[in-house]
Amino acid sequence: MAVHSSVIKRHRQSLKRRVRNQEIRSRIKTLIKKARRSIEMKDREAASAQLREVNQALSKAVKGGVLKANSASRWLSRLATSVSRLPAA
């Protein structure tokens, strides 16, 4: 076990961050799955609404340093492309 108090504190902080980051990533994955389900059902309105939710969650995750900007952008772009291919209601 570490002896220096600063190392102990850093470890404690990293554990808290890890838990928080896992929760955020899990929420994003759940939102993406819901959006994909709407896309499979060809429900454009629901998919568009969920795309907005995904966009907000991804933006917050990037701002908080949980995800890299390019990863979030790639996920959002792929979802948006799928939604735009759906026939208009």
PyMOL commands that place a pseudoatom at each C-alpha (Angstrom):
pseudoatom trace, name=CA, resn=MET, resi=1, chain=A, elem=C, hetatm=0, pos=[0.000, 0.000, 0.000]
pseudoatom trace, name=CA, resn=ALA, resi=2, chain=A, elem=C, hetatm=0, pos=[1.156, 3.529, -0.755]
pseudoatom trace, name=CA, resn=VAL, resi=3, chain=A, elem=C, hetatm=0, pos=[2.687, 5.551, 2.045]
pseudoatom trace, name=CA, resn=HIS, resi=4, chain=A, elem=C, hetatm=0, pos=[2.431, 9.102, 0.712]
pseudoatom trace, name=CA, resn=SER, resi=5, chain=A, elem=C, hetatm=0, pos=[-0.807, 10.860, 1.517]
pseudoatom trace, name=CA, resn=SER, resi=6, chain=A, elem=C, hetatm=0, pos=[-0.958, 12.436, -1.946]
pseudoatom trace, name=CA, resn=VAL, resi=7, chain=A, elem=C, hetatm=0, pos=[-0.835, 8.993, -3.578]
pseudoatom trace, name=CA, resn=ILE, resi=8, chain=A, elem=C, hetatm=0, pos=[-3.589, 7.724, -1.311]
pseudoatom trace, name=CA, resn=LYS, resi=9, chain=A, elem=C, hetatm=0, pos=[-5.734, 10.742, -2.174]
pseudoatom trace, name=CA, resn=ARG, resi=10, chain=A, elem=C, hetatm=0, pos=[-5.099, 10.333, -5.913]
pseudoatom trace, name=CA, resn=HIS, resi=11, chain=A, elem=C, hetatm=0, pos=[-6.119, 6.688, -5.714]
pseudoatom trace, name=CA, resn=ARG, resi=12, chain=A, elem=C, hetatm=0, pos=[-9.296, 7.604, -3.862]
pseudoatom trace, name=CA, resn=GLN, resi=13, chain=A, elem=C, hetatm=0, pos=[-10.106, 10.232, -6.508]
pseudoatom trace, name=CA, resn=SER, resi=14, chain=A, elem=C, hetatm=0, pos=[-9.444, 7.838, -9.375]
pseudoatom trace, name=CA, resn=LEU, resi=15, chain=A, elem=C, hetatm=0, pos=[-11.857, 5.295, -7.907]
pseudoatom trace, name=CA, resn=LYS, resi=16, chain=A, elem=C, hetatm=0, pos=[-14.590, 7.930, -7.648]
pseudoatom trace, name=CA, resn=ARG, resi=17, chain=A, elem=C, hetatm=0, pos=[-13.951, 9.108, -11.200]
pseudoatom trace, name=CA, resn=ARG, resi=18, chain=A, elem=C, hetatm=0, pos=[-14.007, 5.554, -12.517]
pseudoatom trace, name=CA, resn=VAL, resi=19, chain=A, elem=C, hetatm=0, pos=[-17.428, 4.898, -11.009]
pseudoatom trace, name=CA, resn=ARG, resi=20, chain=A, elem=C, hetatm=0, pos=[-18.801, 8.191, -12.335]
pseudoatom trace, name=CA, resn=ASN, resi=21, chain=A, elem=C, hetatm=0, pos=[-17.382, 7.590, -15.815]
pseudoatom trace, name=CA, resn=GLN, resi=22, chain=A, elem=C, hetatm=0, pos=[-18.823, 4.067, -15.930]
pseudoatom trace, name=CA, resn=GLU, resi=23, chain=A, elem=C, hetatm=0, pos=[-22.281, 5.413, -15.065]
pseudoatom trace, name=CA, resn=ILE, resi=24, chain=A, elem=C, hetatm=0, pos=[-22.070, 8.059, -17.770]
pseudoatom trace, name=CA, resn=ARG, resi=25, chain=A, elem=C, hetatm=0, pos=[-20.855, 5.582, -20.415]
pseudoatom trace, name=CA, resn=SER, resi=26, chain=A, elem=C, hetatm=0, pos=[-23.577, 3.126, -19.437]
pseudoatom trace, name=CA, resn=ARG, resi=27, chain=A, elem=C, hetatm=0, pos=[-26.264, 5.806, -19.790]
pseudoatom trace, name=CA, resn=ILE, resi=28, chain=A, elem=C, hetatm=0, pos=[-24.942, 6.798, -23.222]
pseudoatom trace, name=CA, resn=LYS, resi=29, chain=A, elem=C, hetatm=0, pos=[-24.929, 3.190, -24.413]
pseudoatom trace, name=CA, resn=THR, resi=30, chain=A, elem=C, hetatm=0, pos=[-28.505, 2.744, -23.193]
pseudoatom trace, name=CA, resn=LEU, resi=31, chain=A, elem=C, hetatm=0, pos=[-29.624, 5.876, -25.042]
pseudoatom trace, name=CA, resn=ILE, resi=32, chain=A, elem=C, hetatm=0, pos=[-27.899, 4.704, -28.227]
pseudoatom trace, name=CA, resn=LYS, resi=33, chain=A, elem=C, hetatm=0, pos=[-29.605, 1.299, -27.962]
pseudoatom trace, name=CA, resn=LYS, resi=34, chain=A, elem=C, hetatm=0, pos=[-33.008, 2.992, -27.585]
pseudoatom trace, name=CA, resn=ALA, resi=35, chain=A, elem=C, hetatm=0, pos=[-32.331, 5.140, -30.638]
pseudoatom trace, name=CA, resn=ARG, resi=36, chain=A, elem=C, hetatm=0, pos=[-31.257, 2.100, -32.670]
pseudoatom trace, name=CA, resn=ARG, resi=37, chain=A, elem=C, hetatm=0, pos=[-34.415, 0.270, -31.608]
pseudoatom trace, name=CA, resn=SER, resi=38, chain=A, elem=C, hetatm=0, pos=[-36.521, 3.185, -32.868]
pseudoatom trace, name=CA, resn=ILE, resi=39, chain=A, elem=C, hetatm=0, pos=[-34.575, 3.159, -36.133]
pseudoatom trace, name=CA, resn=GLU, resi=40, chain=A, elem=C, hetatm=0, pos=[-35.224, -0.581, -36.544]
pseudoatom trace, name=CA, resn=MET, resi=41, chain=A, elem=C, hetatm=0, pos=[-38.949, 0.042, -35.946]
pseudoatom trace, name=CA, resn=LYS, resi=42, chain=A, elem=C, hetatm=0, pos=[-38.753, 2.815, -38.583]
pseudoatom trace, name=CA, resn=ASP, resi=43, chain=A, elem=C, hetatm=0, pos=[-40.221, 5.356, -36.152]
pseudoatom trace, name=CA, resn=ARG, resi=44, chain=A, elem=C, hetatm=0, pos=[-38.631, 8.567, -37.380]
pseudoatom trace, name=CA, resn=GLU, resi=45, chain=A, elem=C, hetatm=0, pos=[-40.172, 10.871, -34.745]
pseudoatom trace, name=CA, resn=ALA, resi=46, chain=A, elem=C, hetatm=0, pos=[-39.048, 8.752, -31.802]
pseudoatom trace, name=CA, resn=ALA, resi=47, chain=A, elem=C, hetatm=0, pos=[-35.623, 8.234, -33.364]
pseudoatom trace, name=CA, resn=SER, resi=48, chain=A, elem=C, hetatm=0, pos=[-35.189, 11.993, -33.865]
pseudoatom trace, name=CA, resn=ALA, resi=49, chain=A, elem=C, hetatm=0, pos=[-36.177, 12.694, -30.267]
pseudoatom trace, name=CA, resn=GLN, resi=50, chain=A, elem=C, hetatm=0, pos=[-33.756, 10.075, -28.992]
pseudoatom trace, name=CA, resn=LEU, resi=51, chain=A, elem=C, hetatm=0, pos=[-31.038, 11.401, -31.272]
pseudoatom trace, name=CA, resn=ARG, resi=52, chain=A, elem=C, hetatm=0, pos=[-31.341, 14.757, -29.489]
pseudoatom trace, name=CA, resn=GLU, resi=53, chain=A, elem=C, hetatm=0, pos=[-31.010, 13.010, -26.114]
pseudoatom trace, name=CA, resn=VAL, resi=54, chain=A, elem=C, hetatm=0, pos=[-27.940, 11.118, -27.315]
pseudoatom trace, name=CA, resn=ASN, resi=55, chain=A, elem=C, hetatm=0, pos=[-26.439, 14.353, -28.620]
pseudoatom trace, name=CA, resn=GLN, resi=56, chain=A, elem=C, hetatm=0, pos=[-26.886, 16.053, -25.241]
pseudoatom trace, name=CA, resn=ALA, resi=57, chain=A, elem=C, hetatm=0, pos=[-25.438, 13.111, -23.326]
pseudoatom trace, name=CA, resn=LEU, resi=58, chain=A, elem=C, hetatm=0, pos=[-22.446, 12.815, -25.661]
pseudoatom trace, name=CA, resn=SER, resi=59, chain=A, elem=C, hetatm=0, pos=[-21.747, 16.549, -25.487]
pseudoatom trace, name=CA, resn=LYS, resi=60, chain=A, elem=C, hetatm=0, pos=[-21.807, 16.504, -21.696]
pseudoatom trace, name=CA, resn=ALA, resi=61, chain=A, elem=C, hetatm=0, pos=[-19.536, 13.453, -21.622]
pseudoatom trace, name=CA, resn=VAL, resi=62, chain=A, elem=C, hetatm=0, pos=[-17.017, 15.158, -23.906]
pseudoatom trace, name=CA, resn=LYS, resi=63, chain=A, elem=C, hetatm=0, pos=[-17.161, 18.331, -21.844]
pseudoatom trace, name=CA, resn=GLY, resi=64, chain=A, elem=C, hetatm=0, pos=[-16.531, 16.320, -18.676]
pseudoatom trace, name=CA, resn=GLY, resi=65, chain=A, elem=C, hetatm=0, pos=[-13.631, 14.428, -20.202]
pseudoatom trace, name=CA, resn=VAL, resi=66, chain=A, elem=C, hetatm=0, pos=[-15.362, 11.045, -20.128]
pseudoatom trace, name=CA, resn=LEU, resi=67, chain=A, elem=C, hetatm=0, pos=[-15.209, 10.572, -23.912]
pseudoatom trace, name=CA, resn=LYS, resi=68, chain=A, elem=C, hetatm=0, pos=[-12.963, 11.890, -26.625]
pseudoatom trace, name=CA, resn=ALA, resi=69, chain=A, elem=C, hetatm=0, pos=[-14.562, 14.357, -29.009]
pseudoatom trace, name=CA, resn=ASN, resi=70, chain=A, elem=C, hetatm=0, pos=[-13.902, 12.280, -32.128]
pseudoatom trace, name=CA, resn=SER, resi=71, chain=A, elem=C, hetatm=0, pos=[-15.541, 9.194, -30.623]
pseudoatom trace, name=CA, resn=ALA, resi=72, chain=A, elem=C, hetatm=0, pos=[-18.665, 11.111, -29.670]
pseudoatom trace, name=CA, resn=SER, resi=73, chain=A, elem=C, hetatm=0, pos=[-18.775, 12.775, -33.066]
pseudoatom trace, name=CA, resn=ARG, resi=74, chain=A, elem=C, hetatm=0, pos=[-18.445, 9.427, -34.847]
pseudoatom trace, name=CA, resn=TRP, resi=75, chain=A, elem=C, hetatm=0, pos=[-21.229, 7.792, -32.824]
pseudoatom trace, name=CA, resn=LEU, resi=76, chain=A, elem=C, hetatm=0, pos=[-23.530, 10.759, -33.336]
pseudoatom trace, name=CA, resn=SER, resi=77, chain=A, elem=C, hetatm=0, pos=[-22.784, 10.940, -37.059]
pseudoatom trace, name=CA, resn=ARG, resi=78, chain=A, elem=C, hetatm=0, pos=[-23.595, 7.277, -37.584]
pseudoatom trace, name=CA, resn=LEU, resi=79, chain=A, elem=C, hetatm=0, pos=[-26.856, 7.572, -35.672]
pseudoatom trace, name=CA, resn=ALA, resi=80, chain=A, elem=C, hetatm=0, pos=[-27.851, 10.756, -37.498]
pseudoatom trace, name=CA, resn=THR, resi=81, chain=A, elem=C, hetatm=0, pos=[-27.172, 9.101, -40.854]
pseudoatom trace, name=CA, resn=SER, resi=82, chain=A, elem=C, hetatm=0, pos=[-29.391, 6.166, -39.900]
pseudoatom trace, name=CA, resn=VAL, resi=83, chain=A, elem=C, hetatm=0, pos=[-32.186, 8.502, -38.812]
pseudoatom trace, name=CA, resn=SER, resi=84, chain=A, elem=C, hetatm=0, pos=[-31.949, 10.580, -41.981]
pseudoatom trace, name=CA, resn=ARG, resi=85, chain=A, elem=C, hetatm=0, pos=[-32.331, 7.430, -44.108]
pseudoatom trace, name=CA, resn=LEU, resi=86, chain=A, elem=C, hetatm=0, pos=[-35.705, 6.660, -42.507]
pseudoatom trace, name=CA, resn=PRO, resi=87, chain=A, elem=C, hetatm=0, pos=[-38.741, 7.471, -44.643]
pseudoatom trace, name=CA, resn=ALA, resi=88, chain=A, elem=C, hetatm=0, pos=[-40.654, 10.608, -43.657]
pseudoatom trace, name=CA, resn=ALA, resi=89, chain=A, elem=C, hetatm=0, pos=[-43.794, 9.953, -41.628]
for i in range(1, 89): cmd.bond("trace and resi %d" % i, "trace and resi %d" % (i + 1))
show_as sticks, trace
zoom trace
